[in-house]
Amino acid sequence: MKHPISKHRQAAIISIASYTLLACATSLFYSNLQAQTVTSAAKRGEPVTLNFVNADIEAVARTMATLTGRNVVVDPRVKGTITLTTERPVTPAVAYSQFLATLRLQGFTAVNAAGLDKIVPEADAKLQSGPVFTGQAAAGGQIATTIFKLNFENANNLLPILRPLISPNNTINVNPGNNTLVITDYADNLNRLGRIIAALDVANATDVEVIPVRNVSVTDMAPMVMRLLDSPPSGATATTEASYKTTVIAEPRSNSLIVRAANAGRMALVKSLARSLDQPLLNGPNGDAGNIYVVYLKNADATKLATVLRAAMAGTPASSSPGPSSGQGQGPIPVNLSSAPNSAALPVTPSPSPSTGGGIQADPMTNSLIITASEPQYRQLRAVIEKLDARRAQVYVESLIVEVNTQKAAEFGIQWQGPIGRSGDSLIGLLGTNFGTGGKNILQLATQAGTGSVVPGKGVNIGAVQRNNGVYFLGFLANFLETSGAGNVLSTPNLLTLDNEEAKIVIGQNVPFVTGQFTNTGGGSNNGSVNPFQTIERKDVGLTLRVKPQISENGTVKMSIFQEVSSVDQTSVGAASGLITNKRSIESNVLVEDGAVVVLGGLLQDDYAGNQEKVPGLGDVPWLGNLFKSESRSRKKTNLMVFLRPVVVRDGAATNALSLDRYDLMRTTQQRAQPVPSSLVPINEGPVLPASEN
């Protein structure tokens, strides 16, 4: 049997009796009765007419759950009654939206989490696990969280604009890392905020405009205008977005400002500042600066640059610069050279007639130039200064200095002595050979070895003694010696210097050399007050490297090189004549490409020496002749090679990268050079550089 109301499918009329203002129990009874009536009278999805008057919130929520098919849970803290009525039938979705709007007026709201609508106090809704959207939120009156990604505007700038548009119980936060806004509020308000954000998040940079300047140098005006624009007003937050930053560039050739502003207002501000600053100089005797200009240099040396500019201006005709007296003289411009170094060498001829020239002085304390000139000539000088006051490139020179020397020596000799005759003969002869000196001579060794004044020579010594008349004497001596030596000196000094500036590194010792002395040799009492003394001169002994690089336009590096390796001859230490130093040096000019390797030096010395002592005739007999001769040979070979590799460093980033690379290399070397752990010695750690901050 069909339900009686099914005959009228267009609308289901729900009649609910009015509540009276009786006790709370009676009100709850009628609320439950209305909920049961709506449930039994209407089917899900059909239009309904609402007529809740002072109905309990929980009862109305259960009714809405039945009509819409939602799972609705009411927080125990949600208490009270609501009035919800409609004049004509509405769909369940519209009815649920009106229910949420009524809850919002009561200070409650619904939060959807995993298909469950939780009705909670509005102040706690932001703490619930509600839906999170990116961009636009879903329509409805529930609490949601939306993340807005900004493309042009700074999120911090929109924060004070959007905060008053959000309900007090909800939040808005900024993530500066990715320039986003995180807003928790009702979904319908989030959609409104999204439209506002979309309208504000646009690129408002204006087109490029050229502002001509007539009375002031744009090179001086541009930094001043940029400083005023970059300074935010009191209480405002400066934006760092590149899209909204106003750019002002000086164009010295036409003396104009090239401006690209964030918006039309900023462009008007730049024009207003330019008009205010573009004023003619005061002509009174107490005018501000008159025709005296101060130019602060960034990279160049003021003293050297002043000399260059004075020399350039000295060769410029006075008529080349426009001015009121440009046609009165054609001679060189008179300039003040009182403080210029080597000013006498400059071909400056004073001119008796007035001209538009001026003085160029340097202030070393502030590294600035003081220029006295007319405005046109100052602009000309300023353009030259801008080109000369550029950052100079640097050259990092890696060097490898290798010195290899080898020496070999060999000695071989046989000597013998013996008497000829018998004991008691009136004449006894001696026959034998003796070669060399000192411990290598058989006679000296036989006669002086007992006293200790002569000892056998180095190497293997084989001897034989004979007894004659009860006395032993050395009758045979053979000595063999072979020596070899090798040395390898490796140095890797590295230098970093400015282009066209000499750099020097010295690694060695400062050795004293006696240059004169006085000794009190008199024995009289009158000379007792005279003290002996010595005069000493100290010199560097070791490794010295001087390099002066010059970078050409195509990147080729010209280097003036001086390299010296010196050492003290150990055989001269303590000698009365003084110390002897060994020195090997190279001085040359070379061309090398950026990053390429060039080699200097080569074979420096190859010495050979041979000495032979023998008995004529007998010493030449094959094999047997070795018994009648002594022979020594030696050879010494020295190589010195210098490898250089220049690397051009043109900016601060390259310098920083190079420094960090060498810093990390040194730190790694220190980490590897830690002492072997020991339980006996408590110190088991060596110093290590701190980690670099990239």
TIKOL-537301 format. One record per residue (C-alpha): residue in three letters; y, x, z. Coordinates in steps of 0.001 Angstrom, whole numbers, always signed. Last residue first. Example, Ala and Ser with C-alpha at 12.3 -4.5 7.8 and 13.67 -1.06 7.14 Angstrom:
 type      py      px      pz
  SER   -1060  +13670   +7140
  ALA   -4500  +12300   +7800
END
This chain:
 type      py      px      pz
  ASN  +26802  +79341   +1875
  GLU  +27030  +80368   +5526
  SER  +25392  +83792   +5910
  ALA  +22712  +84374   +8537
  PRO  +23742  +86738  +11309
  LEU  +23237  +90487  +10787
  VAL  +20215  +92004  +12531
  PRO  +20209  +94538  +15369
  GLY  +16813  +95965  +16341
  GLU  +14210  +94286  +18536
  ASN  +11358  +95791  +20531
  ILE  +13165  +97269  +23536
  PRO  +10715  +97088  +26460
  VAL   +8913 +100370  +25626
  LEU   +5388 +100370  +27034
  SER   +4253  +97041  +25531
  SER   +5285  +98109  +22065
  PRO   +6145  +96107  +18980
  VAL   +6876  +98347  +15960
  PRO  +10622  +98549  +15483
  GLN  +12395  +96173  +13055
  ALA  +13254  +97593   +9656
  ARG  +12152  +94507   +7717
  GLN  +14814  +92345   +9326
  GLN  +17458  +94991   +8677
  THR  +16539  +95152   +4990
  THR  +16681  +91356   +4748
  ARG  +20159  +91385   +6293
  MET  +21330  +94037   +3834
  LEU  +20063  +92005    +885
  ASP  +21600  +88814   +2303
  TYR  +24991  +90525   +2532
  ARG  +24658  +91973    -977
  ASP  +24018  +88503   -2411
  LEU  +26704  +86917    -241
  SER  +29277  +89439   -1473
  LEU  +28377  +88870   -5135
  ALA  +28546  +85081   -4772
  ASN  +31903  +85313   -2985
  THR  +33362  +87595   -5634
  ALA  +32098  +85305   -8405
  ALA  +33644  +82278   -6690
  GLY  +36924  +84121   -6127
  ASP  +37482  +84832   -9797
  ARG  +37067  +87500  -12509
  VAL  +34390  +89846  -11222
  VAL  +33557  +92354  -13991
  VAL  +30314  +94247  -13382
  PRO  +30250  +98014  -13958
  ARG  +26895  +99834  -14045
  LEU  +26922 +103602  -13502
  PHE  +24010 +106082  -13615
  VAL  +24635 +109701  -12585
  MET  +22145 +112455  -13350
  LEU  +21811 +115908  -11787
  ASN  +18852 +118136  -12667
  THR  +18117 +121571  -11134
  LYS  +15387 +124061  -12105
  LYS  +14478 +127260  -10264
  ARG  +11903 +129832  -11394
  SER  +10586 +132914   -9595
  ARG   +8391 +135955  -10441
  SER   +7128 +138948   -8429
  GLU   +5002 +141984   -9434
  SER   +3583 +145031   -7644
  LYS   +1675 +147780   -9512
  PHE   -1084 +150405   -9303
  LEU   -4178 +148385   -8380
  ASN   -3239 +145789  -10994
  GLY   -3797 +148492  -13645
  LEU   -7574 +148163  -13271
  TRP   -7480 +144700  -14884
  PRO   -6151 +146109  -18181
  VAL   -4564 +149552  -17861
  ASP    -757 +149205  -17955
  GLY    -219 +150149  -14304
  LEU   -2005 +153460  -14815
  GLY    +393 +154508  -17562
  PRO   +3507 +154498  -15455
  VAL   +2821 +153459  -11863
  LYS   +4115 +149938  -11341
  GLU   +7028 +147780  -10085
  GLN   +7655 +144387  -11730
  ASN  +10424 +141843  -11148
  GLY  +10870 +138444  -12824
  ALA  +13632 +135852  -12588
  TYR  +13989 +132422  -14271
  ASP  +16831 +129991  -13719
  ASP  +17167 +126458  -15203
  GLN  +20429 +124774  -14177
  LEU  +22383 +121596  -14941
  LEU  +19965 +119413  -16885
  GLY  +21534 +115959  -17224
  GLY  +24889 +114385  -16504
  LEU  +26213 +110884  -17091
  VAL  +24351 +107625  -17755
  VAL  +25851 +104250  -18673
  VAL  +24413 +100867  -17685
  ALA  +25620  +97524  -19055
  GLY  +27000  +94620  -16960
  ASP  +30335  +94454  -18820
  GLU  +30148  +96894  -21714
  VAL  +30751 +100607  -21226
  LEU  +33442 +103044  -22309
  VAL  +33561 +106505  -20737
  ASN  +36055 +108988  -19305
  SER  +34615 +112088  -17588
  GLU  +34573 +114307  -14535
  ILE  +31218 +115566  -13238
  SER  +30713 +117777  -10208
  ARG  +28099 +120092   -8736
  LYS  +29044 +122166   -5706
  ASN  +27114 +124588   -3503
  THR  +29162 +125789    -562
  ILE  +29254 +129232   +1025
  LEU  +30385 +129626   +4608
  GLY  +32260 +132608   +5993
  SER  +32360 +136347   +5364
  ALA  +30884 +137120   +8763
  ALA  +27818 +135036   +8049
  GLY  +26824 +132476  +10680
  VAL  +25653 +129929   +8139
  SER  +25597 +131617   +4730
  THR  +21857 +131226   +4142
  GLN  +22164 +127494   +4732
  ASP  +24339 +127071   +1659
  VAL  +26623 +124172   +2554
  SER  +26448 +121152    +257
  SER  +28443 +119553   -2554
  VAL  +27869 +116610   -4882
  GLU  +30899 +115582   -6933
  GLN  +31669 +112621   -9161
  PHE  +34907 +111895  -10991
  ILE  +34980 +108943  -13341
  SER  +37706 +107342  -15464
  MET  +36174 +104080  -16588
  LYS  +36929 +101897  -19599
  VAL  +35327  +98465  -19290
  THR  +34612  +96333  -22360
  GLY  +35243  +92629  -21790
  ASN  +36862  +91823  -25144
  GLU  +40423  +92029  -23773
  SER  +39895  +95401  -22112
  ILE  +39124  +95985  -18457
  GLN  +40256  +99296  -16916
  PRO  +38160 +100982  -14260
  LYS  +39236 +103908  -12038
  VAL  +36261 +105503  -10305
  ARG  +36121 +108258   -7693
  LEU  +32791 +109346   -6181
  THR  +32337 +112041   -3541
  LEU  +29020 +113061   -1975
  GLY  +28821 +115797    +623
  VAL  +31238 +118406   +1923
  ASP  +34735 +117289   +2856
  LYS  +37021 +120186   +3726
  ARG  +38511 +121455   +6960
  GLU  +40825 +124465   +7092
  ILE  +40694 +126742  +10100
  THR  +43103 +129323  +11446
  GLN  +41659 +131635  +14075
  PHE  +43071 +133022  +17318
  PRO  +43077 +136103  +19556
  ASN  +45371 +135978  +22584
  VAL  +48078 +138610  +23208
  SER  +48899 +138992  +26922
  GLY  +46705 +142084  +27354
  ASN  +48490 +144002  +24651
  ASN  +50833 +145815  +26996
  SER  +47913 +146916  +29131
  GLY  +46643 +149091  +26329
  GLY  +43210 +148717  +24753
  GLY  +44281 +147251  +21428
  THR  +41796 +145199  +19427
  ASN  +43336 +141767  +20020
  THR  +41868 +139737  +17135
  PHE  +43787 +137590  +14673
  GLN  +42140 +135165  +12254
  GLY  +42530 +133540   +8848
  THR  +41103 +130871   +6544
  VAL  +37990 +129960   +8516
  PHE  +36304 +126934   +6917
  PRO  +35549 +123803   +8959
  VAL  +33178 +121178   +7499
  ASN  +34070 +117470   +7271
  GLN  +30697 +115931   +6566
  GLY  +29309 +113661   +3881
  ILE  +29790 +110331   +2128
  VAL  +33131 +109932    +355
  ILE  +34050 +106791   -1615
  LYS  +37041 +106405   -3894
  ALA  +38560 +103517   -5824
  GLU  +41296 +103791   -8459
  GLU  +43125 +100668   -9627
  ASN  +43213  +99555  -13275
  ASP  +41409  +96294  -12502
  LEU  +40965  +95884   -8794
  THR  +38200  +97674   -6935
  LEU  +34664  +97135   -5645
  LEU  +32556 +100248   -5129
  ASN  +28841 +100948   -4713
  PRO  +27266 +104215   -3521
  THR  +23559 +104573   -4364
  SER  +22489 +108084   -3413
  LEU  +19225 +109895   -4139
  VAL  +18724 +113587   -3433
  ASN  +15310 +114875   -4447
  GLY  +14249 +118406   -3580
  ALA  +11263 +120522   -4526
  GLY   +9868 +123823   -3294
  SER   +7122 +126173   -4273
  THR   +5933 +129481   -2821
  GLU   +3178 +131883   -3868
  LEU   +2433 +135112   -1946
  PHE    -242 +137831   -2138
  ASN     -88 +141194    -347
  ALA   -2319 +144270    -634
  LEU   -2043 +147303   +1657
  PHE   -4222 +150450   +1871
  GLY   -4055 +153708   +3883
  LEU   -2344 +152681   +7052
  PHE   -2761 +155443   +9634
  TYR   -5098 +155981  +12556
  VAL   -4858 +159305  +14375
  GLY   -7844 +161199  +15792
  ASN   -7507 +164038  +13317
  ASN   -7539 +161470  +10499
  ARG   -8599 +157900  +11020
  GLN   -7998 +155553   +8125
  VAL   -6512 +152079   +8066
  ALA   -7075 +149186   +5627
  GLY   -4757 +146363   +4749
  ILE   -4800 +142809   +3377
  ASN   -1594 +140777   +3657
  VAL   -1522 +137075   +2679
  GLY   +1946 +135559   +2458
  LYS   +5202 +136602   +4035
  GLY   +5954 +140260   +4629
  PRO   +4490 +142354   +7447
  VAL   +6791 +143133  +10345
  VAL   +9355 +145928  +10623
  SER  +11371 +146753  +13760
  GLY   +8381 +146140  +15998
  THR   +8129 +149749  +17123
  GLY   +4517 +150011  +15963
  ALA   +5331 +148501  +12590
  GLN   +7828 +151276  +11886
  THR   +5783 +154125  +10361
  ALA   +2997 +152222   +8614
  LEU   +5174 +149239   +7577
  GLN   +7835 +151522   +6187
  LEU   +5251 +153510   +4229
  ILE   +3360 +150480   +2935
  ASN   +6442 +148667   +1674
  LYS   +6232 +144818   +1825
  GLY   +7445 +144517   +5402
  GLY  +10700 +146193   +4520
  THR  +11127 +147191    +912
  GLY   +9209 +146939   -2316
  PHE   +6631 +149299   -3771
  ASN   +4609 +152230   -2425
  THR   +1922 +154191   -4247
  GLY    -431 +156963   -3109
  LEU   -1312 +160650   -2981
  LEU    -671 +163081    -171
  GLY   -1586 +166790    -221
  ILE   -2843 +169057   +2573
  LEU   -2097 +172776   +2549
  SER   -3275 +175182   +5205
  ASP   -6612 +173475   +5388
  GLY   -7830 +172820   +8934
  SER   -8995 +169309   +8326
  ARG   -9750 +168836   +4732
  GLY   -7695 +168063   +1663
  ILE   -5962 +165188    -152
  PRO   -4377 +162633   +2143
  GLY   -4266 +158876   +1352
  GLN   -1813 +156058    +596
  TRP   -2335 +152673   -1017
  GLN    -265 +149822   -2406
  ILE   -1335 +146563   -4123
  GLY   +1111 +143843   -5187
  PHE   +1344 +140121   -6048
  GLU   +4304 +137768   -5608
  ALA   +4875 +134168   -6785
  ALA   +7950 +131909   -6706
  LYS   +8567 +128250   -7612
  GLN  +11664 +126075   -7445
  THR  +12281 +122396   -8142
  ASN  +15537 +120434   -8064
  VAL  +16233 +116717   -8533
  GLU  +19685 +115199   -8010
  VAL  +20003 +111450   -8527
  ILE  +23217 +109457   -8247
  LEU  +22887 +105699   -8798
  SER  +26115 +103737   -9090
  GLU  +27045 +100066   -8966
  VAL  +30674  +99455   -9852
  TYR  +32116  +96036   -9021
  VAL  +35215  +95484  -11130
  GLN  +37978  +93091  -10161
  ALA  +40097  +90747  -12246
  ARG  +43751  +90334  -11533
  ARG  +45156  +86966  -10552
  ALA  +48288  +86325  -12539
  ASP  +51850  +87278  -11650
  LEU  +52520  +88796  -15069
  LYS  +52395  +85507  -16959
  GLU  +54367  +83561  -14370
  ILE  +56883  +86408  -14155
  VAL  +57555  +86254  -17898
  ALA  +58257  +82512  -17724
  ARG  +60483  +83095  -14707
  LEU  +62490  +85706  -16570
  GLN  +63278  +83270  -19377
  ARG  +64110  +80533  -16896
  TYR  +66388  +82976  -15080
  GLN  +68124  +83847  -18333
  PRO  +68899  +80212  -19019
  GLU  +70100  +79602  -15421
  SER  +72300  +82670  -15161
  ALA  +71026  +85707  -13337
  THR  +70669  +87277   -9906
  ILE  +66984  +87607   -9175
  ILE  +65489  +88351   -5768
  LEU  +61770  +89010   -6185
  SER  +59186  +88403   -3480
  ASN  +56478  +90295   -1640
  THR  +57751  +88974   +1715
  MET  +58213  +92402   +3327
  PRO  +58370  +94219      -8
  ASP  +61605  +92469   -1072
  ALA  +62180  +93449   -4674
  GLN  +65484  +93375   -6561
  ILE  +66353  +92124  -10021
  GLY  +70060  +92205  -10864
  GLY  +71744  +90090  -13500
  GLY  +72518  +89827  -17185
  THR  +74740  +87148  -18678
  SER  +77290  +89661  -19817
  PRO  +80668  +91079  -18863
  SER  +81992  +94064  -20855
  PRO  +81937  +97591  -19436
  SER  +78229  +97936  -20103
  PRO  +76179 +100251  -17942
  THR  +73452 +102114  -19870
  VAL  +69933 +101858  -18508
  PRO  +67251 +104126  -19933
  LEU  +65010 +104045  -16821
  ALA  +64027 +107476  -15491
  ALA  +66729 +107479  -12820
  SER  +65276 +104298  -11379
  ASN  +62189 +106135  -10219
  PRO  +61746 +103540   -7502
  ALA  +64217 +100652   -7704
  SER  +66522 +100106   -4758
  SER  +69882 +100925   -6359
  LEU  +68905  +99767   -9827
  ASN  +71400  +96917  -10220
  VAL  +71417  +95690  -13778
  PRO  +73881  +96040  -16642
  ILE  +72467  +94325  -19740
  PRO  +72159  +96658  -22709
  GLY  +74873  +96590  -25351
  GLN  +75801  +93753  -27714
  GLY  +78863  +92532  -25919
  GLN  +81308  +89658  -26018
  GLY  +79270  +87049  -27868
  SER  +77070  +85895  -25017
  SER  +80006  +85449  -22679
  PRO  +79657  +81734  -21882
  GLY  +75894  +81928  -21957
  PRO  +72925  +82004  -24231
  SER  +70598  +84973  -23764
  SER  +69939  +87171  -26789
  SER  +73593  +88189  -26943
  ALA  +73166  +90574  -24028
  PRO  +70673  +92630  -25965
  THR  +67318  +93182  -24176
  GLY  +66295  +96828  -23598
  ALA  +67494  +96923  -19986
  MET  +65834  +93547  -19372
  ALA  +62391  +95010  -19987
  ALA  +63035  +98054  -17790
  ARG  +64374  +95813  -15044
  LEU  +61338  +93553  -15368
  VAL  +58890  +96450  -15068
  THR  +60655  +97922  -12030
  ALA  +60749  +94517  -10330
  LEU  +57017  +94104  -11002
  LYS  +56220  +97374   -9263
  THR  +58215  +96507   -6144
  ALA  +57010  +92894   -6029
  ASP  +53316  +93710   -6265
  ALA  +51531  +91045   -8275
  ASN  +49213  +88355   -6892
  LYS  +51122  +85395   -5465
  LEU  +54750  +86334   -5921
  TYR  +57601  +84512   -4214
  VAL  +60602  +84075   -6489
  VAL  +64057  +84004   -4891
  TYR  +66985  +82988   -7059
  ILE  +70661  +83920   -6915
  ASN  +72935  +81978   -9309
  GLY  +74646  +79944   -6618
  ALA  +72486  +79836   -3549
  ASP  +73988  +77040   -1480
  GLY  +77604  +77068   -2574
  ASN  +80149  +78683    -271
  PRO  +82426  +79995   -3015
  GLY  +82236  +76622   -4820
  ASN  +80346  +76157   -8069
  LEU  +77465  +74074   -6715
  LEU  +74421  +74179   -8967
  PRO  +73723  +71200  -11183
  GLN  +71369  +68457   -9906
  ASP  +67795  +67810  -11010
  LEU  +66442  +67276   -7494
  SER  +67466  +63631   -7181
  ARG  +66445  +62815  -10748
  ALA  +63047  +64466  -10269
  LEU  +62479  +62606   -6983
  SER  +63253  +59271   -8633
  LYS  +60973  +60053  -11561
  VAL  +58143  +60959   -9196
  LEU  +58657  +57743   -7202
  ALA  +58639  +55647  -10372
  MET  +55325  +57245  -11346
  ARG  +53939  +56483   -7891
  GLY  +54911  +52839   -8279
  ALA  +53397  +52660  -11770
  ASN  +50039  +53794  -10517
  ALA  +48028  +56918   -9747
  ALA  +50500  +59094  -11600
  ARG  +50110  +61485  -14534
  VAL  +53143  +63724  -14841
  ILE  +54171  +66543  -17185
  LEU  +57461  +67967  -15921
  SER  +59831  +69569  -18397
  ASN  +61570  +72921  -18884
  SER  +60713  +72939  -22619
  ARG  +58890  +76283  -22438
  PRO  +58364  +76112  -18664
  GLU  +55959  +73116  -18646
  ALA  +55354  +72363  -14960
  ILE  +52404  +70138  -14075
  VAL  +52491  +67125  -11718
  THR  +49244  +65279  -10953
  THR  +49090  +62114   -8842
  LYS  +45735  +61672   -7192
  TYR  +44086  +58301   -7636
  SER  +41124  +59311   -9796
  ALA  +40645  +62558   -7851
  GLU  +40096  +60642   -4616
  THR  +41489  +62512   -1613
  THR  +43550  +59656    -219
  ALA  +46012  +60307   +2577
  THR  +45829  +57915   +5506
  ALA  +49068  +56263   +6595
  GLY  +50561  +56303  +10098
  SER  +53660  +58253   +9078
  PRO  +53852  +58487   +5301
  PRO  +51316  +60623   +3429
  SER  +52200  +64208   +2356
  ASP  +50605  +64838   -1051
  LEU  +53559  +63325   -2909
  LEU  +56135  +65475   -1134
  ARG  +54113  +68639   -1711
  MET  +53601  +67732   -5357
  VAL  +57356  +67312   -5842
  MET  +58078  +70709   -4292
  PRO  +55353  +72448   -6280
  ALA  +56776  +70993   -9551
  MET  +60457  +71760   -8853
  ASP  +60282  +75548   -8708
  THR  +58425  +75999  -12002
  VAL  +60476  +73106  -13371
  SER  +63581  +75274  -13141
  VAL  +66574  +73139  -12227
  ASN  +69553  +71886  -14267
  ARG  +68142  +70028  -17261
  VAL  +64712  +68625  -16409
  PRO  +62788  +66557  -18970
  ILE  +60110  +64130  -17661
  VAL  +56985  +63973  -19840
  GLU  +54607  +61072  -19185
  VAL  +50827  +60932  -19095
  ASP  +49378  +57432  -18881
  THR  +49002  +55672  -15554
  ALA  +46100  +55844  -13129
  ASN  +45114  +52394  -11829
  ALA  +41346  +52742  -11871
  VAL  +39936  +49561  -10354
  ASP  +38362  +48665   -7003
  LEU  +40954  +46089   -5879
  ALA  +39786  +43137   -7978
  ALA  +36113  +43904   -7345
  ILE  +36809  +44137   -3616
  ILE  +38451  +40689   -3599
  ARG  +35545  +39151   -5540
  GLY  +33054  +40699   -3141
  LEU  +35031  +39431    -153
  ARG  +34678  +35885   -1473
  ASN  +30944  +36340   -1951
  LEU  +30667  +37723   +1564
  ASN  +32524  +34664   +2876
  ASP  +29882  +32384   +1333
  ALA  +27093  +34527   +2782
  TYR  +28438  +34484   +6326
  ASP  +29208  +37943   +7713
  THR  +27878  +41512   +7967
  ILE  +29800  +44017   +5817
  VAL  +28750  +47588   +4856
  LEU  +31410  +49243   +2660
  THR  +30547  +52245    +492
  ASN  +32157  +55585    -394
  ASN  +28909  +57621    -628
  GLY  +29520  +59907   +2374
  PRO  +32483  +57946   +3717
  ASN  +30224  +55107   +4947
  VAL  +32614  +52391   +6103
  ASN  +31831  +49500   +8467
  ILE  +32636  +45773   +8639
  THR  +31389  +43596  +11492
  ASN  +30879  +39993  +12604
  ASN  +31919  +38171  +15801
  PRO  +35610  +38146  +14899
  SER  +35024  +36443  +11541
  ILE  +35927  +38602   +8541
  LEU  +39154  +38279   +6518
  PRO  +41185  +40294   +9063
  ARG  +38887  +43334   +8396
  LEU  +39266  +43269   +4627
  ILE  +42714  +44831   +4203
  PRO  +42449  +47347   +7073
  LEU  +39130  +48644   +5623
  LEU  +40226  +48787   +1988
  ASN  +41880  +52226   +2316
  ASN  +38865  +53679   +4138
  ALA  +36622  +52701   +1213
  ASN  +38670  +54803   -1214
  GLU  +39213  +52997   -4503
  PHE  +37544  +54042   -7754
  ASN  +33807  +53343   -7843
  LEU  +33185  +51447   -4620
  LYS  +29630  +50432   -3630
  PHE  +29521  +47191   -1587
  ILE  +26589  +46792    +819
  THR  +25979  +43181   +1943
  THR  +24593  +41911   +5255
  ALA  +23746  +38247   +5809
  ILE  +24576  +35387   +8209
  GLN  +23802  +31928   +6817
  GLY  +26232  +29490   +5217
  GLY  +24882  +29581   +1711
  ALA  +25077  +31438   -1574
  ALA  +23162  +34687   -1897
  ALA  +25136  +37929   -1458
  GLN  +26899  +39839   -4256
  GLY  +26786  +43675   -4414
  THR  +23713  +45038   -2702
  PHE  +22069  +42518    -366
  VAL  +20492  +42728   +3098
  PRO  +18763  +39700   +4636
  GLY  +18829  +39176   +8409
  SER  +17059  +41229  +11040
  GLN  +19119  +39952  +13969
  LEU  +21849  +42033  +15604
  LYS  +24610  +40568  +13432
  ALA  +23624  +37065  +14617
  ASP  +24210  +37826  +18295
  ALA  +27873  +36750  +18437
  GLU  +27089  +33661  +16333
  PRO  +24694  +32287  +18938
  VAL  +21204  +31839  +17483
  ILE  +19418  +29441  +15120
  LYS  +16538  +31418  +13594
  ASP  +15497  +30398  +10088
  LEU  +12055  +31908   +9346
  GLY  +11075  +32995   +5837
  ALA  +10899  +36718   +6713
  ALA  +14244  +36633   +8586
  ASN  +16873  +33995   +7841
  VAL  +19712  +33859  +10354
  ALA  +21229  +30508  +11316
  THR  +24567  +30129  +13113
  PHE  +26110  +29015  +16365
  GLY  +29695  +28842  +17642
  GLN  +30008  +25017  +17517
  LEU  +32008  +25115  +14284
  ARG  +29284  +27298  +12739
  LEU  +26662  +24763  +13811
  THR  +28528  +22069  +11843
  ALA  +28591  +24309   +8763
  LEU  +24859  +24965   +9145
  PHE  +24141  +21220   +9293
  GLN  +26371  +20607   +6289
  SER  +24327  +23196   +4366
  TYR  +21103  +21531   +5495
  ALA  +22323  +18133   +4266
  VAL  +23289  +19655    +940
  ALA  +19800  +21117    +584
  PRO  +18197  +17829   +1706
  THR  +20034  +15959   -1054
  VAL  +22825  +13589    -129
  PRO  +22989   +9802    +424
  ARG  +26463   +8363   +1019
  GLU  +29091   +8398   +3756
  THR  +27507  +11340   +5603
  THR  +27233  +12011   +9349
  LEU  +26652  +14995  +11644
  THR  +27804  +14934  +15268
  ILE  +26558  +17778  +17434
  THR  +25109  +18203  +20904
  GLY  +24677  +21139  +23231
  LYS  +22514  +24177  +23946
  VAL  +21604  +27289  +21924
  ARG  +20559  +29858  +24525
  PRO  +16911  +28875  +24080
  ASP  +17130  +30093  +20455
  VAL  +16146  +27370  +18019
  VAL  +13424  +28083  +15440
  VAL  +13452  +26544  +11951
  ASN  +10655  +26910   +9393
  ARG  +11988  +25266   +6276
  GLY  +10443  +22267   +4475
  THR  +13849  +20796   +3743
  LEU  +13514  +17328   +5344
  THR  +11124  +18335   +8134
  ALA  +13110  +21456   +9060
  MET  +16288  +19390   +9053
  THR  +14724  +16936  +11545
  ARG  +13609  +19801  +13794
  ALA  +17157  +21208  +13741
  VAL  +18597  +17772  +14630
  ALA  +16342  +17627  +17677
  GLU  +17296  +21142  +18766
  ILE  +20999  +20406  +18405
  ASP  +20885  +17270  +20546
  ALA  +22660  +14350  +18896
  ASN  +26221  +13398  +19754
  VAL  +26267  +11131  +16705
  PHE  +23751  +11900  +13952
  ASN  +24178   +9586  +10953
  LEU  +22873  +11360   +7899
  THR  +22099   +9529   +4677
  VAL  +19128  +10930   +2794
  PRO  +18328  +11911    -769
  GLU  +14595  +12528   -1407
  GLY  +13123  +16029   -1277
  ARG  +10753  +15423   +1623
  LYS  +10025  +11741   +2216
  ALA  +12220   +9522   +4309
  ALA  +11520   +6743   +6868
  SER   +8943   +8316   +9158
  THR  +10727  +11579   +9658
  VAL  +14152   +9973   +9855
  THR  +12901   +7457  +12503
  GLN  +11180  +10188  +14542
  ALA  +14366  +12269  +14553
  GLN  +16404   +9209  +15547
  LEU  +14049   +8437  +18480
  ASN  +14188  +12040  +19633
  SER  +17959  +11855  +19645
  TYR  +17871   +8439  +21420
  PHE  +15804   +9890  +24259
  LEU  +17998  +12971  +24507
  SER  +21078  +10807  +24927
  THR  +19374   +8714  +27627
  ALA  +18470  +11856  +29539
  CYS  +21996  +13106  +29315
  ALA  +23379   +9997  +31029
  LEU  +25377   +7397  +29233
  LEU  +28016   +7698  +26568
  THR  +26285   +5399  +24161
  TYR  +24610   +6499  +20991
  SER  +24914   +4554  +17841
  ALA  +21805   +3293  +16216
  ILE  +20362   +5146  +13260
  SER  +19837   +3546   +9925
  ILE  +18433   +5774   +7296
  ILE  +18962   +4499   +3817
  ALA  +16771   +6132   +1261
  ALA  +18504   +6581   -2038
  GLN  +17671   +6367   -5757
  ARG  +13993   +5555   -5052
  HIS  +14708   +1929   -3960
  LYS  +11343    +285   -4315
  SER   +9826   +3114   -2331
  ILE  +11511   +1792    +822
  PRO   +8743    -674   +1503
  HIS   +6075   +2066   +1513
  LYS   +3368   +1444    -987
  MET      +0      +0      +0
END
